[in-house]
Amino acid sequence: KAGRPVVFSHYGKFRFGPVLEAGVTVEKILELHVRNSEVTARLCGQQSAKLQTDISNALIIMDTEGWDNDNLKRRAAFDWARGIAKIDMEYYPERMGNLFIINAPPSVNLFYRAISWFLPEKARNQIKIFAGREQWQPALLELVDPSQLPPEYGGTGTASPCTNC
């Protein structure tokens, strides 16, 4: 509704164990975050040109459905979260307008509480965690016109929710 891009990330499908065992490092995973952040920056630029107004941040929807609780047993998960925070604070400090973490099991709340201390207060205030659809859908529809959301997120749009899958 504000003209901001809506970016979907599906971290619930991510499993640190198999990825690390395959030889992928946290640094490589963070490179993917940088790439996604650059895509988001381009989307903001495109929206700015289209709407002829400054659109400098996006609504990030992080779908954690299917989150693997074993992720919490890996130091790499915490290193990854710390790395994302550092990258975002240094290079993309105003890019995140809001972050909605949806379909969050209790372990995601626990993980967030463990890492939130190294986020600036402004960033913490922009993050909302929702367990079930009955919680997140009304909040999402307050910010996004249904025509801009795919049906699986309560909308009527035809766009794929896999911007950053």
C-alpha positions as CSV (number, residue, x, y, z in Angstrom):
1,K,0.0,0.0,0.0
2,A,3.0,2.3,0.6
3,G,4.6,1.2,-2.7
4,R,7.3,-0.7,-1.0
5,P,8.5,-4.0,-2.5
6,V,7.4,-7.1,-0.7
7,V,10.2,-9.7,-0.5
8,F,9.6,-13.3,0.5
9,S,12.2,-15.5,2.1
10,H,11.5,-19.1,3.0
11,Y,14.0,-19.9,5.8
12,G,11.8,-22.6,7.2
13,K,13.0,-24.9,4.5
14,F,16.7,-24.2,5.3
15,R,18.7,-26.9,7.2
16,F,22.1,-25.9,8.5
17,G,23.2,-29.5,9.1
18,P,23.1,-30.8,5.6
19,V,24.3,-27.5,4.1
20,L,27.4,-27.4,6.3
21,E,28.1,-31.1,5.8
22,A,28.1,-30.4,2.1
23,G,31.0,-28.0,2.7
24,V,29.1,-24.7,2.4
25,T,30.5,-22.1,4.8
26,V,28.6,-19.5,6.8
27,E,30.4,-16.9,4.6
28,K,29.0,-18.4,1.5
29,I,25.5,-18.3,3.0
30,L,26.1,-14.7,3.9
31,E,27.0,-14.0,0.3
32,L,23.5,-15.1,-0.7
33,H,22.1,-12.6,1.8
34,V,24.2,-9.9,0.2
35,R,22.9,-10.9,-3.3
36,N,19.3,-10.9,-2.0
37,S,19.9,-7.4,-0.4
38,E,21.1,-6.1,-3.7
39,V,18.0,-7.5,-5.4
40,T,15.9,-5.7,-2.8
41,A,17.8,-2.5,-3.4
42,R,17.1,-2.8,-7.2
43,L,13.5,-3.4,-6.5
44,C,13.3,-0.3,-4.3
45,G,15.0,1.7,-7.1
46,Q,12.5,0.4,-9.7
47,Q,9.6,1.3,-7.4
48,S,11.0,4.7,-6.8
49,A,11.2,5.3,-10.6
50,K,7.8,3.9,-11.2
51,L,6.1,5.9,-8.5
52,Q,8.3,8.9,-8.8
53,T,8.9,9.0,-5.1
54,D,11.7,7.7,-2.8
55,I,11.1,4.0,-1.9
56,S,14.1,3.1,0.2
57,N,12.9,0.1,2.1
58,A,11.0,-3.1,1.7
59,L,8.6,-5.3,3.6
60,I,10.4,-8.6,4.2
61,I,8.2,-11.7,4.8
62,M,10.3,-14.5,6.3
63,D,8.2,-17.7,6.2
64,T,9.6,-20.1,8.8
65,E,7.1,-22.9,8.2
66,G,9.0,-26.2,8.6
67,W,11.8,-24.7,10.7
68,D,14.2,-27.4,11.8
69,N,14.8,-27.2,15.6
70,D,18.2,-28.8,15.0
71,N,19.2,-25.4,13.5
72,L,19.4,-24.2,17.1
73,K,22.0,-26.8,17.9
74,R,24.5,-25.3,15.4
75,R,26.7,-22.4,16.2
76,A,26.6,-21.6,12.5
77,A,23.0,-20.5,12.9
78,F,24.0,-17.9,15.4
79,D,27.1,-16.9,13.3
80,W,24.8,-16.5,10.3
81,A,22.3,-14.3,12.2
82,R,25.1,-12.2,13.6
83,G,26.6,-11.9,10.1
84,I,23.3,-10.8,8.6
85,A,22.9,-8.2,11.4
86,K,26.4,-6.8,10.8
87,I,26.0,-6.7,7.0
88,D,22.6,-5.0,7.2
89,M,23.8,-2.4,9.8
90,E,26.9,-1.6,7.8
91,Y,25.7,-1.7,4.2
92,Y,21.9,-1.7,4.2
93,P,20.9,0.2,7.4
94,E,17.6,1.5,6.1
95,R,16.6,-1.2,3.6
96,M,14.3,-3.2,6.0
97,G,11.1,-1.3,6.5
98,N,9.5,-4.2,8.3
99,L,10.3,-7.8,8.9
100,F,7.4,-10.2,9.4
101,I,8.5,-13.6,10.6
102,I,5.5,-15.8,9.9
103,N,4.5,-19.4,10.7
104,A,7.0,-19.2,13.5
105,P,7.2,-22.2,15.9
106,P,8.2,-21.5,19.5
107,S,11.9,-22.3,18.7
108,V,12.0,-19.4,16.2
109,N,10.9,-17.1,19.1
110,L,13.7,-18.6,21.2
111,F,16.2,-18.1,18.5
112,Y,15.1,-14.5,18.0
113,R,15.4,-13.8,21.8
114,A,18.9,-15.3,21.7
115,I,20.1,-13.1,18.8
116,S,18.1,-9.9,19.3
117,W,20.5,-8.4,21.7
118,F,22.9,-7.6,18.9
119,L,20.3,-5.8,16.8
120,P,19.8,-2.1,17.1
121,E,16.6,-1.0,18.9
122,K,15.2,0.4,15.6
123,A,15.6,-2.9,13.9
124,R,14.1,-4.8,16.8
125,N,11.1,-2.5,16.6
126,Q,10.6,-3.3,12.9
127,I,10.5,-7.1,13.5
128,K,7.2,-8.8,14.3
129,I,6.9,-12.5,14.9
130,F,3.7,-14.3,14.2
131,A,2.9,-18.0,14.8
132,G,-0.2,-18.8,12.9
133,R,-2.0,-17.4,9.8
134,E,-4.8,-16.0,12.0
135,Q,-2.1,-13.7,13.5
136,W,0.0,-12.7,10.5
137,Q,-2.6,-12.4,7.7
138,P,-4.5,-9.4,9.2
139,A,-1.2,-7.6,9.9
140,L,0.1,-8.3,6.4
141,L,-3.1,-7.1,4.8
142,E,-2.9,-3.9,6.7
143,L,0.4,-3.1,4.9
144,V,-0.1,-4.8,1.5
145,D,-3.0,-4.7,-1.0
146,P,-4.4,-8.2,-1.5
147,S,-3.8,-7.9,-5.3
148,Q,-0.1,-7.7,-4.5
149,L,0.0,-11.0,-2.5
150,P,-0.3,-14.5,-3.8
151,P,-3.2,-16.6,-2.5
152,E,-1.0,-18.6,-0.1
153,Y,-0.4,-15.3,1.8
154,G,-4.0,-14.2,1.8
155,G,-4.0,-12.3,-1.5
156,T,-5.5,-12.4,-4.9
157,G,-2.3,-11.7,-6.9
158,T,-0.6,-14.1,-9.3
159,A,3.0,-13.2,-8.4
160,S,5.2,-16.0,-7.0
161,P,6.0,-15.6,-3.4
162,C,9.5,-16.9,-4.1
163,T,11.5,-13.7,-4.5
164,N,14.2,-15.0,-2.2
165,C,13.5,-18.7,-1.9
